[in-house]
Amino acid sequence: MRTSSLPRLLLVTGVIAASLSACDSTRQVASESSASSVPAGPTIDESDVTFNREVTQGDYRFAVKTFGTQEPRFVSIRSYRGSSQIMDPMRVEVTGAVTNIASGDLNGNGKPELFIMTDNKKANGGLYAYEFGERGYTPISFPGTPGGQAGMGYTGQDMYTISGNKLVRTFPVTPIDSTMRAGNRTVEYTLDATGRLMMGQSMDAR
């Protein structure tokens, strides 16, 4: 009689253990999929336009808008050739408020570039650039920290302008030793055939 009771006792114990394991598993999955653990995405109010400007380059025209004041900011770009829109509107995220836009054809390949400047003061921040063709666009790689002597004392706070066929970058110089003086430095960039910004001459202004 004791022998026949043992299998039943083991069976009941196994059922209880399996039930507890299933309950623990259910609680764990519910916790991981809880809505409270998923960060909420930003809400875009497209009626809250904070920047709205157009620029042209030859037959091309770019209409740029930004929305809201919270990070990240969203930029809407519509591109036209003549009166025809050449591609679907594009939307990109940027850091900082857009302060200016410019267009050009720095490498002379007939494909216009759009440059978007923001007030992001972090190192290597504040510039977003794209080259447009008949069927789409290609992001232009950011030049990064200036190399060699041009990068000494660089800490960010970049400002950008287009001058002729060059992108001109200006930033304050922070002295790193007694041989340096505070001032501003200007670095010029050209755009090569592959869409890469190439550093040219630099000049300090005291």
N, C-alpha and C positions, 0 to 999 in steps of 0.2 A: 504494500500500500504506500509506503514511503517512497518506493521506487517510482511508482506511477505519478506521484504528486510533483516529483522533481521536474519533469519536462514541462508540465503546465506552469510551474513557478518561473522557469526560465523563459517560457514563451511570453508570459505577462510582463516580465522584466524587460524583455526585448522590445515589446510593443510600446511600453512607457518611454524607454530610451529613445526609440525612433521618433515618437511624438514630440518629445522635448527638443530633439535635434531639428526637426522640421520647423518648430516654432522659432528657434533661435535663427535658423536660416531665413525664415520669412521676415523677422525683425531686421536682420542685417541688410537684406535687399531693399526693404522699404526705407531704411535710413539713407542708403546710398542714392536712391532715386528720389529722395524728398525734394520738393520744389524749393525749399528754403536753402538748399545747398547749391543751387544753380544761380549764378549772378545775373541780375536783370540787365538786359541790353538798353542802350540809350534810346530815348524817344525823340524822334525828329519831327519838329513842327516846321513844315515847309513854308508856312506863312511868316516865320520869324527869320527874315533874310537879313544877314549882318554884313554881307559884301556882295556887290552886284556890279560887274564891269565887263566890257568887251575890248578885245584887242584884235588887230588885223596884221597879217603878214602876206603880202601879195594878194592872191585871190582868196586867201583863207581868212576866216573870222572865227574867233573863239569867244563864247559867252560863258562867264564864270560866276557862280553864285555860291555863297556859303550860308549855312543855317545854324542858328543858335549860338550859345556862348559856352557850352559845356564841352569838356574833352571826352572822346575825340571829336573834332569838328568834321563835318562832312562837306565836301566840295562837289558841286554839280558842274560838269563841263559839257557844253554842246559845241560841236565843231561843224563848220560850214565851208563849202567852196562855192563861191557865188551865192546863189539863193538856196542851194541844195545842201541838206545835212548829209555829211559824208559817212556817218556811222551813228549807231545808237548813242544816246546820252550816256556818259560815264560818270560814276560816283566814286570818289576816293576819300580816304581818311587822312587828315593832316593834324599835326600837333601845333597848337598856337593859333592865334587869330591871323587870317590872311590880311596882309597890309598892301600888297601890290601884285600885279601880274605883268608879264611882258612876253612878247613873241619875237622870233627871229628865224634866220636860217644860217646858223653860224658856220656850218660846214659846206654851204652852197650846193647841197644835193637836191634842192627843190622840194624837200620835205620840211615843213615848218615845225619849229619847236615852241612849246608853251612852257613858261617858267612861272611858278607860283611861289611867292615869298610870304613867310609868316613871321610873327614876332617871337618865335621860339629862340631863346638865348643860349640853349645848351650847345656844347661843342658839336660842330658838324650838323647843326639844325637850321631850320628855317628855309629850306629850298626843296621844291618838288618840281621835276622837269620831265617832259614827255615829247617825243618826236612823232609826228602824225604823217601817215601815208594815206593812200586811197582806200585801204581796207582795214585800217585800225591804227593803233599807236604802240610805241615802244617806250618804256620808262628809260630815262637817261640816268646812268649810275652817278651817284654823288661823288665828288672829287675826294672827300675825306680830309683828314688833317694835312695842311700843307707840309711838304717834305723839306728837309734840309734847313738852311738858315731861315727860310720863310716861315717855318713852323715854330721857331723859338719864341716863347712868350705867348703862344696862342692858347686861349681859354674859352673861345666861343664868341657869342654876341655878333655873329656875322650879319652883314648887310650885302645885298646883291643888286646889280644893275646890268643892263645890256648896253654895250658901247660898240657900235659897228658890228664886227663879227666876233666879238669877245664877250665872255661873261666876266664881270669885274666883281671881285669879292673884297670887302673892306671889313677889318676888325681891329679892336684895340689890342695893343701889345702890353702884356704884363711883364715887367722886368723880373728875370729869374736870378740875376746876379748884379754886382755893382757896375759891370761893363755895359749894361743895357739901360736904355732910357724909355720911359713911357711915351706912348704915341699911338698912331694908327698905321696899319699896314694895308697896302692894296696888292692883291694878287690877281693876275689875269689868267683866263683859261680859254683855250680854243676847243672846238668839238671835232673829233676826227671822224673818218668815214664810218667807223663802227658804232658811233654814238657814245664815245667815251670822252669825258672832259680831261684835257691835258693841260697841266700847269705850265704857264709861261713865266714872264718876268714878274718880280715883286718890287715894291718900292715903299719905303717908310716915310711918314710925314710926322714931323715933330710939332 
